[in-house]
Amino acid sequence: MLKTRVITALLLLAVLLPVLFSGSYPAFAVIVAIFFAAAAWECFRLFNSKQPAIGAAIWTVVFAFILFRDDFSRANLLFGLSIVIWLIRLVPSLLIGLPAIDSFASRLLNGIYGIAILACFIAMTVLFRHSALYLLSVMAIVWMADIGAYFFGKAFGKHKLAPSISPGKSWEGAVGGAFSVLLVAALTTFIPALSDTFAAKSFSRWGWTGFVLVLMVLVAASVVGDLFESQLKRKAGVKDSSHLLPGHGGVLDRIDALIPVLPLAALLDSWF
């Protein structure tokens, strides 16, 4: 399993890093459209759609139209809608549970989560238009939170964060992940070569207080995104969103924590 994970990761990096740092928007647009199509297909499957490929194709056409039109002047409206969706519908589901898988409410939730995924990929594109480094600096916040949570959870985890959804996660791990993000992000603000990163821009705009608050909100959002997809998979009775990425599961398994974070980061970026 480890060998498969490593090989898949290396292949992905071999494809994605050259595209990212080439600065080529057309190449980026093609790659991101492919990953969006995969994520949309997985989303429909998790909600037990009878025709997930058709649903994913429709969503992908919408996304491709936005992407290749290359006009994101109103993207903040979508990012704001995404934040509202998480606050009033997706976050509460962690407490009240999900509707029956074959109900109308579940189909409605499918569409709502689909909008959140769409906002994530549009935000990914907007952040890339800033720079590849800038996009990666936002993603790194989520990755660092996840890595820190894993190690702190292993070492100190005693109090379960959401035992009915993801038994392996603990409050100690979540706090450790947040601490890891703050430590690493704070260090990057002293490195001139990283002055054009999300953390550095946050510090420059709002000082240490705003820096801490913004990063903590993003870390909390990443935890929520991860938990929601875990809840969705548990409801669907599957371990992974798909097997498209050998050793890693599916695309949603890799971006679940990014889905609420990227639109929020892109919206904040417009205020810098």
C-alpha positions as CSV (number, residue, x, y, z in Angstrom):
1,M,0.0,0.0,0.0
2,L,2.8,2.4,0.9
3,K,4.6,1.7,-2.3
4,T,1.4,2.4,-4.3
5,R,0.8,5.6,-2.5
6,V,4.3,6.8,-3.1
7,I,4.2,5.9,-6.8
8,T,0.9,7.7,-7.3
9,A,2.1,10.8,-5.4
10,L,5.3,10.9,-7.5
11,L,3.3,10.6,-10.8
12,L,0.9,13.4,-9.7
13,L,3.8,15.7,-8.7
14,A,5.5,14.9,-12.1
15,V,2.4,16.2,-13.9
16,L,1.1,18.9,-11.6
17,L,4.3,20.8,-10.6
18,P,5.5,21.5,-14.1
19,V,2.0,22.8,-15.0
20,L,1.8,24.9,-11.9
21,F,5.1,26.6,-12.3
22,S,5.0,26.9,-16.1
23,G,2.5,29.7,-15.5
24,S,0.5,28.5,-18.4
25,Y,-3.2,29.2,-17.8
26,P,-4.5,26.9,-20.6
27,A,-2.5,24.0,-19.3
28,F,-3.7,24.7,-15.8
29,A,-7.3,25.0,-17.0
30,V,-7.2,21.6,-18.7
31,I,-5.7,19.8,-15.6
32,V,-8.1,21.5,-13.2
33,A,-11.1,20.7,-15.4
34,I,-10.1,17.0,-15.4
35,F,-9.8,16.9,-11.6
36,F,-13.1,18.8,-11.2
37,A,-14.9,16.3,-13.4
38,A,-13.5,13.5,-11.2
39,A,-14.6,15.3,-8.0
40,A,-18.1,15.9,-9.4
41,W,-18.4,12.3,-10.4
42,E,-17.4,11.1,-6.9
43,C,-19.8,13.5,-5.3
44,F,-22.7,12.1,-7.3
45,R,-21.7,8.6,-6.4
46,L,-21.5,9.3,-2.7
47,F,-25.0,10.6,-2.9
48,N,-26.1,7.4,-4.6
49,S,-27.0,9.1,-7.9
50,K,-28.2,6.7,-10.5
51,Q,-26.4,8.5,-13.3
52,P,-23.3,10.0,-11.7
53,A,-21.4,10.4,-15.0
54,I,-24.3,12.4,-16.5
55,G,-24.5,14.7,-13.5
56,A,-20.7,15.1,-13.4
57,A,-20.7,15.9,-17.2
58,I,-23.3,18.7,-16.7
59,W,-21.3,20.2,-13.8
60,T,-18.1,20.0,-15.7
61,V,-19.6,21.8,-18.7
62,V,-20.7,24.6,-16.4
63,F,-17.2,24.7,-14.8
64,A,-15.4,24.6,-18.2
65,F,-17.6,27.5,-19.4
66,I,-16.6,29.6,-16.4
67,L,-13.0,28.5,-16.7
68,F,-12.4,29.2,-20.4
69,R,-14.4,32.4,-20.3
70,D,-11.6,33.6,-18.0
71,D,-13.7,36.2,-16.3
72,F,-13.7,36.0,-12.5
73,S,-14.9,39.5,-11.7
74,R,-17.9,38.1,-9.9
75,A,-16.2,35.2,-8.3
76,N,-16.5,36.7,-4.8
77,L,-20.3,36.2,-5.0
78,L,-19.7,32.5,-5.5
79,F,-17.1,32.4,-2.7
80,G,-19.6,34.3,-0.4
81,L,-22.3,31.8,-1.3
82,S,-19.9,28.9,-0.5
83,I,-19.2,30.3,3.0
84,V,-23.0,30.7,3.6
85,I,-23.6,27.1,2.5
86,W,-21.0,25.8,4.9
87,L,-22.3,27.9,7.8
88,I,-26.0,27.3,7.5
89,R,-26.2,23.8,6.0
90,L,-23.0,21.7,5.9
91,V,-21.5,22.5,9.3
92,P,-24.9,21.9,11.1
93,S,-25.0,18.4,9.4
94,L,-22.1,17.4,11.6
95,L,-24.4,17.8,14.6
96,I,-27.8,16.8,13.1
97,G,-26.7,14.2,10.7
98,L,-27.4,13.6,7.0
99,P,-30.8,12.9,5.4
100,A,-31.7,9.5,4.1
101,I,-29.5,8.7,1.1
102,D,-32.4,8.3,-1.4
103,S,-34.5,11.2,-0.2
104,F,-35.2,14.5,-1.9
105,A,-33.4,16.3,0.9
106,S,-30.3,14.2,0.1
107,R,-30.5,15.1,-3.6
108,L,-30.8,18.7,-2.6
109,L,-27.8,18.4,-0.4
110,N,-25.9,16.8,-3.4
111,G,-26.5,20.0,-5.4
112,I,-25.5,22.2,-2.4
113,Y,-22.2,20.3,-1.9
114,G,-21.7,20.5,-5.6
115,I,-21.8,24.3,-5.4
116,A,-19.2,24.2,-2.6
117,I,-17.0,22.0,-4.8
118,L,-17.4,24.3,-7.8
119,A,-16.5,27.3,-5.6
120,C,-13.4,25.4,-4.4
121,F,-12.1,24.9,-8.0
122,I,-12.9,28.4,-9.1
123,A,-11.0,29.7,-6.0
124,M,-8.2,27.4,-7.0
125,T,-8.1,29.0,-10.4
126,V,-8.3,32.6,-9.0
127,L,-5.4,31.9,-6.6
128,F,-3.4,30.4,-9.4
129,R,-3.9,33.5,-11.4
130,H,-2.2,35.3,-8.5
131,S,0.7,32.9,-8.7
132,A,1.5,29.2,-8.3
133,L,3.4,29.9,-5.1
134,Y,0.4,31.8,-3.7
135,L,-2.0,28.9,-4.4
136,L,0.4,26.4,-2.9
137,S,0.8,28.7,0.2
138,V,-2.9,28.4,0.9
139,M,-2.9,24.6,0.3
140,A,0.2,24.3,2.6
141,I,-1.9,25.7,5.5
142,V,-4.3,22.7,5.1
143,W,-1.5,20.2,4.6
144,M,0.4,21.4,7.7
145,A,-2.7,21.3,9.8
146,D,-3.3,17.7,8.7
147,I,0.3,16.7,9.3
148,G,0.4,18.4,12.7
149,A,-2.9,16.9,13.7
150,Y,-1.7,13.4,12.8
151,F,1.5,13.6,14.9
152,F,0.0,15.4,17.8
153,G,-3.0,13.1,17.8
154,K,-0.8,10.0,17.8
155,A,1.3,11.4,20.7
156,F,-1.3,13.1,22.9
157,G,-4.8,12.2,21.5
158,K,-7.2,11.2,24.2
159,H,-10.4,13.2,23.6
160,K,-12.3,12.3,20.4
161,L,-13.2,15.2,18.1
162,A,-16.1,13.5,16.4
163,P,-16.2,9.9,17.4
164,S,-19.3,9.0,15.4
165,I,-17.9,10.5,12.2
166,S,-14.1,10.0,12.3
167,P,-13.0,8.1,15.4
168,G,-9.3,8.7,14.7
169,K,-9.4,12.4,15.1
170,S,-8.9,14.1,18.5
171,W,-9.1,17.5,20.0
172,E,-5.4,17.3,20.9
173,G,-4.6,16.6,17.3
174,A,-6.7,19.5,16.1
175,V,-5.0,21.9,18.5
176,G,-1.6,20.5,17.5
177,G,-2.4,21.0,13.9
178,A,-3.4,24.6,14.5
179,F,-0.2,25.2,16.5
180,S,1.9,23.7,13.7
181,V,0.3,26.0,11.1
182,L,0.9,29.1,13.3
183,L,4.6,28.1,13.9
184,V,5.5,27.4,10.3
185,A,3.5,30.3,8.9
186,A,5.0,32.7,11.4
187,L,8.5,31.6,10.3
188,T,7.7,32.2,6.6
189,T,6.9,35.8,7.3
190,F,10.6,36.4,8.0
191,I,11.7,34.9,4.7
192,P,11.9,37.6,1.9
193,A,11.5,35.0,-0.9
194,L,8.1,34.0,0.7
195,S,6.7,37.6,0.9
196,D,4.1,36.9,-1.7
197,T,2.4,34.1,0.2
198,F,-1.0,34.0,1.9
199,A,0.5,34.0,5.4
200,A,2.8,36.9,4.7
201,K,0.0,38.9,3.1
202,S,-2.2,38.3,6.1
203,F,0.5,39.5,8.4
204,S,1.2,42.5,6.3
205,R,-2.5,43.5,6.1
206,W,-3.7,42.7,9.7
207,G,-0.6,42.3,11.9
208,W,-0.1,39.4,14.3
209,T,-3.7,39.5,15.7
210,G,-5.3,39.3,12.3
211,F,-2.7,36.8,11.2
212,V,-3.5,34.4,14.0
213,L,-7.3,34.8,13.7
214,V,-7.3,34.3,9.9
215,L,-5.1,31.2,10.1
216,M,-7.2,29.7,12.9
217,V,-10.4,30.2,10.9
218,L,-8.8,28.5,7.9
219,V,-7.6,25.6,10.1
220,A,-11.1,25.2,11.6
221,A,-12.6,25.3,8.0
222,S,-10.2,22.5,6.9
223,V,-11.2,20.3,9.8
224,V,-14.9,20.9,9.0
225,G,-14.3,20.0,5.3
226,D,-12.5,16.8,6.3
227,L,-15.2,15.8,8.7
228,F,-18.1,16.5,6.3
229,E,-16.6,14.2,3.6
230,S,-16.0,11.5,6.3
231,Q,-19.6,11.8,7.3
232,L,-20.7,11.5,3.7
233,K,-18.6,8.4,3.1
234,R,-19.9,6.8,6.3
235,K,-23.5,7.5,5.2
236,A,-22.7,6.0,1.8
237,G,-21.0,3.0,3.4
238,V,-17.7,3.4,1.6
239,K,-14.1,3.9,2.8
240,D,-12.9,6.1,-0.1
241,S,-14.7,8.5,-2.5
242,S,-13.4,6.3,-5.3
243,H,-10.3,4.4,-6.4
244,L,-9.1,6.9,-9.1
245,L,-5.9,7.6,-7.2
246,P,-4.4,4.2,-6.2
247,G,-3.3,4.2,-2.6
248,H,-4.9,7.5,-2.0
249,G,-8.6,6.9,-2.7
250,G,-10.4,9.5,-4.7
251,V,-10.0,13.1,-5.6
252,L,-12.4,14.2,-2.9
253,D,-10.4,12.3,-0.4
254,R,-7.4,14.5,-1.3
255,I,-9.2,17.8,-1.4
256,D,-12.0,17.5,1.2
257,A,-10.3,19.9,3.6
258,L,-9.6,22.4,0.8
259,I,-13.3,22.7,-0.3
260,P,-14.3,25.2,2.4
261,V,-10.8,26.7,2.7
262,L,-9.9,27.9,-0.8
263,P,-13.1,30.0,-1.4
264,L,-12.6,31.6,2.0
265,A,-8.9,32.3,1.3
266,A,-9.7,33.7,-2.2
267,L,-12.3,36.0,-0.6
268,L,-9.9,37.2,2.0
269,D,-7.2,37.7,-0.7
270,S,-9.5,40.2,-2.4
271,W,-9.3,42.3,0.7
272,F,-5.5,42.3,0.9
